[in-house]
């Protein structure tokens, strides 16, 4: 996947896996933010922010 990696802002090198996580987080926010229940609304936002942050800055690499 290193062929698809690009260097973005702050010197972050994005991989395809990270871009998939960001896209899934965006879908989660888009589908849960208009929910009438506050738990679903803010829970979806928190989960999306945490997973996106970990995907971009944590150094968990599979073998």
C-alpha positions, 0 to 999 in steps of 0.5 A: 500500500505504500504506492498509494501513500501521500504526504499531507498536512503536518507531515502525515503519510496517509495509507489506504487503510487510514483513508477507509477509516476516515470515510467510514467515520464520515458516514457514521457522523452523517447517519447518526448526527440527526438522530433524535436520541442524544446518545446516538447523536453524540456517541456517533460523533465521539466514536468517529473522532476517536477512531479517526484520530487513532487511525491517523496518529497511532502507530498500530501497524499490522504484519 
